[in-house]
Amino acid sequence: MDNLPKCGANYVPLTPLTFLTRASNSYANRTSIIYANVGFNWRETHERCCRLASSLRSLNIVKNDVVSVLAPNVPAMLEMHFAVPMAGAVLNAINTRLDARNVALILKHSEAKIFFIDYEYIDKAKKAIEILMSDFQMPMPLVVVIDDLDSPTGIRLGELEYEQLVFQGNPEYVVENIDDEWDPITLSYTSGTTSEPKGVVYSHRGAFLSTLSLILGWEMGTEPVYLWSLPMFHCNGWTFTWGIAARGGTNVCIRNTTAQEIYSNIALHKVTHMCAAPIVLSIILEAKPHEQRQIMTPVQVLVGGAPPPAPLLERIERVGFHVVHAYGLTEATGPALVCEFQAKWNKLPWEEQARLKARQGLGILTLADVDVKNFKNMESVPRDGKTTGEICLRGSSIMKGYLKNEKANSEVFKNGWFFTGDMGVIHPDGYLEIKDRCKDVIISGGENISSVEVESAILKHPYVIEASVVAMPHPRWGESPCAFVILRKDSNLKESDVIAHCRKNLPGFMVPKKVQFVDELPKTGTGKVQKNHLRAVAKTFVVASNSYANRTSIIYANVGFNWRETHERCCRLASSLRSLNIVKNDVVSVLAPNVPAMLEMHFAVPMAGAVLNAINTRLDARNVALILKHSEAKIFFIDYEYIDKAKKAIEILMSDFQMPMPLVVVIDDLDSPTGIRLGELEYEQLVFQGNPEYVVENIDDEWDPITLSYTSGTTSEPKGVVYSHRGAFLSTLSLILGWEMGTEPVYLWSLPMFHCNGWTFTWGIAARGGTNVCIRNTTAQEIYSNIALHKVTHMCAAPIVLSIILEAKPHEQRQIMTPVQVLVGGAPPSAPLLEKTERVGFHVVHAYGLTEATGPALVCEWRAKWNKLPREEQARLKARQGLGILTLADVDVKNMESVPRDGKTAGEICLRGSSIMKGYLKNEKANSEVFKNGWLFTGDMGVIHPDGYLEIKDRCKDVIISGGENISSVEVESAIMKHPYVVEASVVAMPHPRWGESPCAFVILRKDSNLKESDIIAHCKKKLAGFMVPKKVQFVEELPKTGSGKVQKNHLRAVAKTFVVSDQTSKREKPIAHNQNHEQILVLSRL
């Protein structure tokens, strides 16, 4: 199981640089950057970044060299977030608010090779370089000036200028390979840098995962228009420097965050998103009348840096901004928690809503864990909203560590956790709230101020004996420093003297706004200043001036669970599996419909260290036996409904294959138990007997297998597709992102969970804190009634399910009150089918995938401009396969080489990325056939349209070659499906005496139809080129299908070979009867 090697097709180092490549390919002509009167699209931005990376290499920048930049939110700053890592170097974006000495300290500590300086900061940079060379005896880095892109000033400091480097670079530059995703990508310094600055190193992996999590946590859809009101030097703009490329959005860059700039850019560019510290919200609210513009549609605002006061939240929302609160720190690659809004809060008073929103919230998806731990025993505190402890984080988005600072690293990394230094509580609903800061950091206008550094500056005054600095409230900045000072007895210093002294030694934002002289400071018995007492005093001063515990997780008939109960049940089941001697990498098979047990096993089996094998319930007993044999399953879980089939499979396994019988566990019905058994073990019994406190097996290697799925049409040599934990995790994230699935979805299980683990939504609904509505049978009545009863928001389906919905009898239907989001895949849906489904109340998104890609690999992202098109044209565009999901490193169509993006030239669709399977189990030959030159070859023929969207034209083996012309069977099927009396159609090749092959159509008609073959042919002649029109139409009652519902075209081809082309049209023919050679022609595998 674990001998499957990594290769270039299935293990690609994670890096946010892939977002730019994808944006260039998928969103080439979309606007990427707007700055004053200048604009670029994503193709141009990609080229500019390539040019800059090329120029950096020509300046002798090599791997892991540091490139520093001191600049505001201008295009150059954004481009450098891609270009510098593309050259193999590490970007260091310096806080523009620091003074020259602190800038020099960073240049010294980072050993920057090149220093990019925006013209606005030339004077500060000159002073910093002087200090660097004179005080620190360091050589001067190479300097590059960034002039204004819209209104060049001509200011220089040396010979090099940014646009000159871009112009001189190679647009065909080949990006440096990221050999290890743990390689550094950026270097950020914590606020309040001293003589021992803390340089926080981010990895490519951490940046990639944090970016995905934040656009997910914020529910950022495609084509956002993002206003850069948050400095890009703040944790790389909270990763949105990369995230906007991932969503194909537009970056609106501004030099100065003023009320007028914010309002005018929102109005001019229809801004949808922005990030900010609470101070920016205050700036917006304090705007003068002439600076304001009416907000026509709500702007989504992610606020962090300090908890926004409830009155501020209330006021800003009334203006037209929808605020989401986040909590993070430099060491966590920006925001680590997001305060997800819960629908039930809408019913609360506004003040209470604002109070709940001001909490820090829930951990982002790429954090493995968030906890609040007791200082004394390091155990988790109760979730009571009262008991405080230190907030601890762990996960791949946490920094690599502090640069050259082992002492600091040992202080924050302990026992597998990162200790934040923040005191907090966990509320019963799983939301975290900060109560205090262990290290007394003051957060002022989004900037972290070290109280220690301010104290150190004050103590430099000769008349100061002792000083202690804490936070005091500030109506504009949230917090500001307040100093409590003990003076020498012979001193007559005034408050203004101390403030003036601080201004000479500190950046402006760090200077105390209040100095209180005292005779003594409150201290503990060990002499430590009791800052909690000082904070209580400072609060009186005035400045002049886990998440989803109680949410429903599963609904099945009259049974329901919440997420706390589901977690406990999974722990119990995992514990019982271990007691049954299940060990790491053992296979646990299950034959069951979409019942709660099937869903729970997707967590419980891997929690026990084992590998889940969900078997297609539509297979016959022999194929089930083949899978049990090939997988060497140790335990076989069987739903009571499939007992007879399972018995036969076990008999075949033992008699024909000479294999031992696996341990059998029966899954009885949870709502209406039947008492049916096969042996002694029963599912609920195992759950009941297990340990609810079971400690989950550690995943030592994310490449470890998590599930085993078998491809459709399993034969004597079944193809067992092995998925890794890494692939499953990344694919899950990409799909809930690609589908833009918000929080609290209500998901109807109309897609079998055995299909590629339910296209990863077995895990994905948990990730979004949603509800799984489980159903045994996918009938029209079940679908409609559950949608109405449980207010279903999402479902997945093959096109046949859409047909079932449309063909529902009147008594089975219910009115769809709000649109249900449907992700369709498995076969290309015809445009007419999509159009009809949408009219009923379903909003369809088309996806393309295959078992080997962990389910969907492409999603047909909707573009706003399509809304203006006729409905038929919209449906045609929707029926295309779309764009690669974010965790695919690349998608291409190859005919030995990449085909032109003309929508005509066909080639084989190829994929590579970390969501691709580990490989086929025990099948080196098959692995060598699909993994070639670092790509997975899908066997599907397709084209790439000029807009970057892929469209399948056929399976390689299903292409019809007629007189040297390639005919797409999919295209012919789509044309036939446009006829109102056609229910389903499948087209294959039949022999032709002159052209070699010609199309032959097998068609299922509506029951009230009396169409003849000539009618279909005449219909096709209106829709298709002459050589593509079927020469034969065979009416059938059913199409032969695999267990997964795919048409078995090999059976149809065998029948078509017996036909003879005739120029005469025939009357409607009788359906093909069962016969010895083609007995499956009428067999339709029921959903």
N, C-alpha and C positions, 0 to 999 in steps of 0.2 A: 504493500500500500504506500509506503513512504520512500520507495526507490525511484519515484518519478523525478527526473532532474529539472532544475530551472533552465529556461532557455530564453532567448531574446523575445519570443512571442508571448510568453506567459509570465515573465518576471521582468518588468521594466522599472527601474528606480523612480520613485515618486518625486516629482519636482513641479513647482508651479510654472516652470518655463513651458511645459506642454500646453498650458492654457493659451499662451500667445500663438503658438503654432496652430492650435485648433481654431482660435479666433480668426487667424489669417485665412485658414482654409474654409471655415464654415460661415464666417461673417465678414468676408473680405471687403465688401462695399459699405458696411455699416460704419457710421461715424464712431471713431474710437476716442478722439480727443478734441475738445473745444477749448480754446484759450483766446479771449478777446475776439479778434477778427481772424484768427488762424484756426484751421481744422485739419484733421487727418482721418482716414479710415483705417481699418485694422490691417489691410494689406500694406498700406504705407507705414504704419507704425511698426509692423514686423520688419519691414525693409530697413527702416531707420535704426532699429535695435540691432539688426545684423551688421549694418555699417559701423555703428558705434563699437560693437563688440570686436569687429575686425580691426578698427583703429586702436583699440586698447591693446590688442595682441601685438600690433606693430610698434607700440610703445613699451614692449617687453614686459607686459603684464602676464604673469603666469598663474597657475593654479594656487588658490588660497592667498594670493596677494590681496591686501586691503585697499579699496578705493573709497575715499571719503568724499562727502558732498555736503556743502552748506548752502541750502537753497530753500525758497518757499515752494508752494504747490504749483510749480510750473511744469510744462510738458517734459522738460529734460529730467526732472526729478522722477517722474513716472517712468520714463523710458529706461532710466538707469536701473530700475528695479528688475528689469529683464536683461538689459545689455551687459551689465557687469557680471552677473552669474553666467550669462551665455559665453563670456570670455574665460570662465573658470574661476573668476575672482570673487571676492566677498565685499558686498556693499555696506558701507558705514554711513548712514544718514544722520548728520549731527543736528542737534536741537539748535535752531536759529536764535533762541532766546538766551542761550548761554553767553557769558562774557568771554573775552579773548583768552583769558588764562585757562578757563575750563575747556575751550576749544583746543588750545595747545596741549593740554593734558591728554585729551582724547587722541590727537594726532600722534603724540609720543607713545601712548600705551598701545595703540592699534598698529603702530609702525606703518602708517598709510604710505603707499608708494605714489599715489596721485591724489591731488586735492582739487575737486571741482568746486568753484565758488561762483555763486550768483552775483552779478554786478552790484546788487543792493547791499551785499555784505563784504565788499572789498576792504573797507577800512577795518572792520573787525578781524577779517582774515589776515590782513597785513600785520596787525598787532599780535595775533596768535602765532604767526610764523616767526616773528621777531622773538617772542618768548620761547618758542620751540627751539630756536637755534642758540639763543644767548643763555637762557636759564637752564634748559634741559640738554644742551649740547647735542642736539639731534640734527641730522642733515635736512635741508629743505626738500619737501616732496615736490614732484612735478606739478605745476599749477595749470589748471584749465578754467578759463572764465566762461560762465554761462551768461550771454547777453540776452536782452529781452527779445523774445521771438516775434512779438507783434510790433514793437517800437524799439529797434536796436539803438543802443546808446553809444557804442564805440569804446566803452570803458574796457581796459585790459590790465592784466597783471602778468606780464610775460608775453610769449608769442602765441600760445595755444588758445583757441576758442572753440566752444562746444559744437556749433553748427559746422565749423570747418572740419572737425573730426568726423561728424556724421557724413558730410559730403564726400570726404576722401575715402571712406571705408568701402569694403566690398559688399554689395547687396546680396551676393550669393554665398556669403560666409557660412561655413558649416559649423554649427554650434558644438562646443566641446561636450563630449559625452559625460554624463554624470555616472561615474562607475559605481558610486556608493551613495545611496539616498541620505546617509548620515553625514555626508560632506557638508561643510558650512555654506550658507547662502548669504546671510547678512549678519551684521554686528551692530547691536543697539546698546546705547549706554543708559543706565538708570539715571533718573533725575538727581540733582544734588551731587554731582561727581566731585570727588575730593582728590587728594594726592594719591589715593588708591582707588581709582575709578573702577566701577563694575561694568565690564563689557559683556553683554549678554549675547551668546552665539546661538543663532538659529540654524537648524538643518534644513535641507531641501525637503526631507520627509515631513518635518514638523510644520513648515510653511505651507506645504501642499494640503495636509490634513486640516490644519487650522482654517485655511481658506475655505475648504469645502464645508466645514462645520458652521462657519459664520454665515455664509450665504444660505445655508440650510436653516440655521437657528433664527435667522432674520426673515426667512421665507422670501428671499429675493428672487423674483422670477426672471425670465429672459428679457433682454433689451432694457435694462434699467438705465436711467439717466442720473448719474451720480455727481453731486456737487462736492468738491473737495474743500469742505469747511473744517475738516480735521487735518492737522499737519501730517504729511506723509512721513516725517521723521519719527512720529509716535508709533513705535512697533510696526514700522512699515505700513503706516496708515491702517492699522488693525487688519492687515493682510488684504485690504480691498485694492491696493495697488495691483495685486494679481487677480483678485476676485472679480473685478469688473470685466476683465478679459474672459474669464471663465463663463460669464453670463452673456457675453457678446454685447456689453453695454457701452455707454458713452461716459467718458470722464470729463467733467466740466471743471477746468482748472482755474483757480483765482489766486492772485497774489496776496490779497488782504481780506481777512474775514470781517467785513463790516456789514452793517444792516443793509445798506444800499446794494452792496455787491451780492449779498444773499438773495434779497427780494428780486432784484433785476434779473439775475441769472435763472432763478426759479421760473419767473414769468416768461423770459425769452426762450429758454431751452426746455421748458416743461419738465423740470427736475422731478424725479420720483423718489430719490433716496439721498440721504446725507448722514454723516456721523458728526458728533459734537460732544464737547464737555458742557456741563450745565451753563457755564458762562456764555456760551454762544446762544443758548435759548434766551438768556437775559438780554443779550445784544439785540436779538430779534424783537423781543417784547418792548424794548426801550427805543425802538426806531422812531424817528420823527416822521410826521405825516408825509412829507415829500419823499421820504426814503422807502415808504411802504408800497407794496403792490398786493392786490387781492390774490389769495391762494385759491385757484380754481378747482384743483383736485388735491386731496391730502398728500402731503409729503411724509414719507416714512423716515423717522429719525432714530438712529441708534445712539443712545446717550451713555457715556461712561466717564470714568475719571473721578467721579464723586457722586454720591447718591443725590439725585435731583429732589429738591423739596416738593412735597405734595402740592402746595399752592402754585409753584412754578409749572408743574406738569399740567394742572388743571387749566391754567391760563394759556399755555402754549398749544394745547389741543383745541381750544376754542378758536384759535387763530387759523388753524388748518393743518397742523402738524400732528402726526400720529407717532407717539414716542414709545420706544422699547428700551428698557434699561439693561445695560450689560455691566459686568464686573470683570476686571482682568488686571494684569500687571505685566510689565516688560518681560519677566521670566516665563510667562505663559504664552508668548507669541501674541500678546494682546488679550482680547476678551476671552475668558474661560467659562463664564456663566452668562446666560441670557435669561431675562425674566419673561418667559413665554406667557403671553396673555391667554387666560382661560375664558371661554365663551360665557360661563356662568357669572363671571365678574360684571358683565354688562348690566345685570339686574341690580347691582349694588349702587349706593350713593356715590357721586363723583369723588368725594373726598376719600371714601374707602377704596375706590378703584385706584386713586393716585397713591395711597399708602401701600397697597399691594404691589403696584408697579415700581415703587421706589426700592423694593427689595432686590437683592442681587440675583436671585433666580436659580436656574438649573444648569448643571454642567453641559457644555457643548458635547456633541456626539463623539468627537475624537479624543475626549478625555476618558480614560478607562475608569476613573473613579474620582469622586469628590467627597470629602468627608470633613467633619469637624471633630477634632480629637482633644480629649482631656489632657492637660499638661502633665499631670502627675503620673497617670498610668498608660497614657497614649491609647486609650480605648475610645471608641466612638461615643459621643454624647447622645443622650436621648433626643428624639425628635419632638421636643415640646415647645420650641420657640423661646425657651428661657435659659436652658443650661448652655453656658458659653464654653468655647474651646478654640483651638487654632484651626483655621481653614487649611486643609491639605489637599493637594492635587497630585494625580499621576496620569500619565498618558503620553502619546507620541507628539503632542503639540507643545510639551514642556521643553524649555531651552536645552541645548547640549550642556551648557554650564557657563560659568563666568570665566572669561579669558584670563589666563595667568593668575588665577586666584584660588588655589586649592583650599585655603582656609575658609573662604566664603562658601565654596561648593560643599564642603563637609558640614557646614552649619545649616544649609537649606535642604540638602539631600540626605534623608535619614530613613532607614527601614523601608526603602522602596517608595518613599513619598517625597514630594516637594512641599516644604513648610513655608507658607506664604507670609507669616508674620502678622496676619490679620485675625482678629478675634471675631467669632461669629456664632450664630445659633442656626439650627435647622428646625423649620416649622413642621407641623404635622403633615402638611401637603408636600413636603420634600424641598421646599424653596429655602435657600440660604439667605441670611441677612447678616451683614457686618454690624458688629456692635462697638468695636474698638480696633485700634491698631497696635499690635505688640511693639512695633518699632517706632511708634509715634510719628509716622509720616503724615505730613499735612498736604492735603490735595487742594490746590488753589487753581481754579480755572483749568482743571485737567492736568496741571503740572504737579508732580510729586516733589515736595520740599522736605528735605531731611532736617528734622529739628536739631539733630546733632551738629550739622554743618552751620546752621544759624547760630547756635550756642557758641560754637567755636569762633565764629567771627566776632560776636559780642565780647567774648572773653579776651580778645586781643586788645581791647581798650584798657589802658593802664589803671583806670579807676574802678573797673568792674572786678568784684571778688567772685561772684557766682552768678550763673544764669541758667534758666530753664525755659524752653520754648514749647508751646502747645498750639493747637488749632483753636481759633475763635471763629464764630460765624461771620460771614461776609455776604451782604445782600446781592453782590454781583459775582464774586469769584467762588462762592460756596464756602470756602474756608480761607483764612489768611493767618500768618504767624502772629502769635502774641507772646511777648517775652516778659518773664518775671525775673527781675534783676536785683541783686544785692550789691550796693556800692561801698567803696571805702568810706570811712567815717569823715574823712577830710574832703569829701567830694561834694560839689554842688551841681552835678550834672542834671540836665533836664531831659525829658523824654525826647525832645527834638534833637539833642546832642547824640543820643544813642542811635536814633534813626539815621542821622546824617553819617555817623561812623559806619553803620551797616551798608549804606549806599556806596561807600568807597570800597567795600570788601565783598559785596554780593550782587548778583543780578537783581534787577528791580523787583521781580515778582517774589523774591525770597526775603525782602526787607520786611521786618515786623511792622504791622499797622498799629500796634499798640504796645507800649512798654509800661509795665507796672512795677514800681520800685517797692521792695518788701524788705523787712528786717531779717526774715529767715524763710527757708523753703520747707514745706512739709516733707518729712522723710520717714522711711520705715526704720525698724530697729537695726537693720544692717546698713543704714546710711543711704539707701536709694531714694531718689526723689519720687514722691507719690504724685505722678502726673495726673492721675484721675481726679485728685483734689483740685489741681490747677485748672484742669479742663472745665470742671464744674464752675469755677470762678469765671473763666474766660467766656463761658457761654452767656454770662450776664452783660458782657461788654458789647457796645454798639460801635461800629465803625462809622465815622462821619461819611457822608456821601454821599430628588429622586423621586422621587420626582413626580410620578403619576400614580402613587399608591392606591388611591381611592377611585381612580377612573376605571370605567368598565373596560376590561381587556377582552373578554370572550362572551358572546351570546350564542347559545345553541338551543333552539326550541324554547323551553321554559327554564333553562339553566343559564346562569351567568356567573362570572368571576370578575374581580378587579385585579389590577396588576400586582398588588401585594400577594393576593391569593395565588395568582398564576406563578409568580416567582417561587412561592413556597412549594407549590405542587411540583414544579420542575426540579427543585432541590430534592424533594422527597423521592421522585422517580429516579434521579441520578444516583442518589444514595442506594436505592434498591438495586439498580443495575450493578453497582460496585459490589454489593453483597452477593450478586449472582455470578461473581468472578469475571465481570467484564473489565478488561484492561485497555490500556492505550492502543488505539488503532484497530481494535476489534470492530467488526461490522455488525450493526443491529438493523435488520430489515423490518419493514412494516408494509402491510397491505391493507389500506384503509381509505375511506373517502374523506371529505373535508370536515372531520369531526374534531372536537377539542384535543383529543389525544394526539392526533396527527400534528397539530400545531405545537403542542407542548413538547413533543419528542424532538422537534427541531432545535430546542434549547437543551432539553434534559440529556439527550444522548451525547452531544459534544461536551456537556458539563461533566460527564463521567469519563471524558477522554476518548470516547468511542466515535465511530463514523456512522452516520445515519444513511441508510439506503431505503428511500421511499419508492416502492414498486408501483408501476402503472397498473391500476385495477382493471384495465381493459384487456390486459394480456391473457392468453389462455394458460392453462395449468402447466403445460410443457415449458413455455417461456418463463414463467415464474420459477420453475424448478431450475432452469438454466442460470437464472440470475442468482438464486440461492447457492448453486454450485460454484459459479464463477467468483462470487463475492466472498464465499466461505463464511456466510453469516453465522454468528454464534447464537443469536436470539432472533426469533421470528414473531413479531406482533401481528395479529390477524383480527381485523374487525369481524364481528359475528356475521355480517352480511356476506363475507367471502370465505366462510368456513369450508364449504364444499370444494371450492376451487383450490383452497390451501391444502386440504386433505389429499387431493389428487396430485398436487405439486410435490408434496412431501413423499408420496408413494413413488413418483417418478424419480425424485432425488435419490431415494434409498435403493430402489430396484434397478433403474436404468443407469444411474451415475455412480452407484456404489458409494454414496456419501452418507455420513451419519446424520441423524435427524437433529435439527437445531432445537434448542429450548423454545417452547411455544408459549406465548401469552395471548389470551383472547381479550379483545377490546369490546366490551358490551356497550349497549347504547346508554348514554349518560342520562338521557331524559326518560326513556322507557325501557328499563333493563329487561332482557329476554331470558337470561339464565343459561344461554347457550355457552358450552365450554368445549375445549379440546385440550384436555390435560387439566392440571390443577391450578395453574396461574392465571390470574385475571388482572387487568390493567389497574382498576381502581384499588384493588387490594395492594398492589405494589406501591401505589401513591400513598395510601394510608399508612403502610408499614415503614416508609422511608423516613429519614431524619430531616426535619425542616431546617435544621442548622447546618446542613451539609456544606462543607467548604469545597468550592468548585476546583477541579483539577487545573493547575496552572498551564497555560499555553506557552511552552518554552520557545516554540518557533512558530511564527505566524504562517509558515509554509506547511505546517502540519495539516493533514486532511481533515475536513469537517463533514463532508457528505459525499455520497457516491450515487450518481444518477446514470441510468442506462438510456441510450439513444433509442429512438423509435425504430420499429421493425427489427427487434432483437432476433438474432438467428443463433445457430449453434456456436457462433463466435461472437457473443454479445460484446458491445463496446461499453465498458463501464467508465464513465467520465468522473474523474476525481477533482473535487473542488477543495481549495485551501481556505483556512480561516481568513487569510489576507484577501483572497479574491472575493469571498462571500461578503466581507465587510465593505470593501471598496465598491463592489457592484451594488450593494444595498444603498449606500450613500448616493451613488450616481443616479439610481433610478428614482428615489424619492425627490432628488433634485431635478432630474430631467422632466419628471412629471409635475414638478412644482407642487408637491403634496405638502400642505400645511400641517399644523399641529391638530390633534384630536380628530383625525379622519375616522369615518365609520366605513369599514371596508367589507364588502360582501364577497365571500369566497365562492365565486362562480368559476374561477380557474382552479383546476386540480392542484393541490399542494405537491403532488408527485412530479409536476412539470417544473423541472429546474428549481425545486424548492419553492414552488409558487412564485417564480420569477423574483425570488429573494424577499417577497413581501411577508413571508412567514416571520422574518426578522424585522423587516422595515416598518411594520405597523407598531411594533414595540418601540422602535426608534422615534416615532412621532407621537407616542402616547395615545395611540388610537384604539379603536374597538374592532375586533374580528367577529364578523357575523358568519358563523359556520352553518353550512347546509349540506345535507346528504346528497340531494339530487338537484341538478341544474335544470329545472323546468321553468317555463314561463311564469307559472303561478307562484313558485317559490321565489323567483327573482322579484316579481312585482310586489308580492305581499311583504317581503322583508325590506324592500326599499321603503315602502309606505310605513311599515311598523317601526323601523329603527332609524329612519331618516338617513339612509345610506348616502355617502358622498362619493365613494370610489369603488370600482370593481375592475377586474381584468377579464379578458375573454378572447377566445378565438372567434373568427368571423361567423362560425356556425351558431355561436351563442347569440349574436346579433340577429341572425335569421330566426332563431327560436323566439326572441323577444318580439320581432315584427309579426310573426305568424301566430301570436297568442290569440286565443279566442276571447270574445268580449268579456265573458265572466272571469277570465284569468287576469285581465288587465286592471291596473290601478293608475290613476292620474299621477304623473311625475310633477311634484310641486316645485322642486328646485333641481336644476340640472345635475345629473350624476356623471362624474368623470369616469370615462372608460378607456383603459389602455388595451389596445387590440394588437394581437400578434399571432404568430403561428402560421399564417398564410396571408398574402397581400389582400386586404379587403377591397372589394370593387368600389369605385366611386359612387355608383347608385346605392349600394348598401349603406355606405357612410351617410349619404344624404338623407336616406329614409330614417336611419337611426337617430340622427340629430333632430329631425322634425318631431320625434316622439318625446324628446326631453333628455337625451343622452349626449354628452359632449365627448367626442371621440378623439383620442390621440393614438397615432399609429406607431408601433415599435417593431423592430426587427431584431431577431436574435437566433441563437441556436444553443443546444445543450452545452456545447463546448465553450461557449462564451458566458457561462453562468446566467443564461437567460438573455433578456434584451441587451443588445450591444449598440443599437442606434434608436433614437427617438425622433420622430418628426415634429420638431419644435415649431409651434405656431408663431407666425409673424404678424404683427399688428396690421401691416399694410394689406394683408390678404383679406381683411374684413370688408374691404371695399369691392371685392371681386364677386361675380355671380356665384351662387351656391354650388353649382355644378363644377365650376373651376376650383372653388375652395376644396371640394371633395377630391378632385383629381390631385391637387397638391398634397392633401392629407394622406392620400394613399401611397405616397412615396415613403421610402424607409427612413430617410432623414439624416441626422447628424450623429456622430459617435458620442457615446456617453463620456462624461468628464474623466473617468478613470481609465479609459482607453488611451494609450499613448499615441496611437495613430490608427487611422482607417484609410484604406486605399483601394483602388480598383486597378488591377495589374493585368497587362497582356505582355508578360515578361517584364515590361516597364510600365510605369504609371500611365494610364490613358489620359487623353485630353479631357478637360472639364467642359464638354460640349453637349452632354445629355444624349449623345448618339453612339459614341465609340464604346463598345462593351469589352469587359474584361472580368477577371475573377475577383470577387470581393475578398480582401485580406485584412486581418485585424492583428493588433499586438497591444499588450497592456496587462496590468496586474490582475484584471478580472477574468482573464482567459484561464481555462482549466489547467491543472497540473499536467494532465495527460490521460491517456486511456490506460486502464488497469490491465497489466499483464499483456500488453499488445504493442510491442516495439515496432512492428511493421506498420500498424496504423498511425502511430505517433510520427514515424519518419515520413509518412505520406502527407500529413497535415501541417507539421512544423517544418518549414523550409526557410532558410535565410533570415531567421528572426521574425517570421510571420506565421500566423495561422491562416491557412488557405481554406476558405469556407465551402468551396464547391458551388457557390452561387454566382451566377453571371449578373453583372450590373453595369450601370453607367453613373457618372457624376455630372450633375447639372452645373451650369455656370454659377449658381448660388451656393454651391458646395453640398447640396443635398444628394444623397445616393438614392437610386431606384433599382430594384431588382428586376431583371428582365427574364431570368429563368434560373433553374438549377442547371449546372453545366450539362448534366446528362439529359435534361428535358428540353434543350434547345432543338428546334426543328430546322434542319438544313434543307432548303428547297431551292434547287437550281443554283446552289452556291450562296443563296441568301439565308441569313440567320433569322429565324422567326421566333419571337418570344411567346411561349405558350401562355404566359401570364397576361400579356397584352391582348391576345385573342380571347382569353377567358373574360377579361374585363369588358371587352366589347360585347360579348354574348350576354353578360350579366346586366347590361343596360336595358335589356328587353324586360318589360314589366311582368311577363309571365314566366320568367326563368327564376328558379330557386337556387340552383347550383350548377356549375359547369366545370369540366376538367378537359384540357386539350393535350393530346399527345401526337406523336408522329405516326403516320401510316405510309405504307409503300406507295410510290407513284412511278408508273412505267417511264415517264419522261423526266420528271424533276427529282427523282430519287426519293424524296419524302414530301409529304404535304400534311396540313393539319387535319386532325380528326377530333371531333368534339363529342363528349359524353355529357348529356344534359338532363337535369331533373326539372320538370315543369310543375307549375302550380296545378293543383287538382282540378281546378275549374277551366283549365286550358285545353284547347283542341288544335294547338299549333302543329304544323307539319315541318318536315325537314327543310323544305324549300323556304318556309317563312324565316327560319333562323339564318339560312344562307343569305337570303335577301336582306335581312337586317344587318348582317355582318358586312355586306358589300357597301352599305352606307357609312360604315364606321371604320373600315380597314382598307389598306391597299389590297389590290386584287390577289397578289401572291400569298397574302396572309389569310384569306377567306377559307374556312374549312371546306374540304372537298367531301366530307362525310359528317353527318350529325346522327348520333345514336342516342335515342331517348331511353333513360333508365329510371328505375324507381329509387335506387340508392347507388352510392359510389363506394368502392372498396377502400377501407381506411385502416390505418395502423391503430394501435391502442391509444396513441396520443392524438388521434383525430386527423392525421395527415392523409391525403389521398395517396393510395398506393398506385402510382402511375406505371409501375412495372407490370401490374396485372392488366391495366388498360392497354398498355403497349402490346401485350401478348394477344389481346383480343383484336386490336387494330391491325395487327399483321395479317389477319385472316380476311380483311376487307379488300374489295377491289374498287378502284376509282371508276365511277360512272358519270357521264355527263347528264344523266337523267336524274331528276329529283324523285324521291320516293314518298309514299304516304307515310304518316306517322307510324313508326315501327313499334312492335310490341317490345316491352322491356326484355333484356337479355335474361334468359332463364338459367337456372343452375345447370351446370354440366361438369363433366369430369375434369376438363382442362381449366375452367375458369369459374370454379364454384364460389369464389368470393365476390363476384362482380356485383351481387346485390347486397352484400353485407356492409351495412353502415354501423360503425361502432358508436353506439349511443353515448351521448355526453351524460 
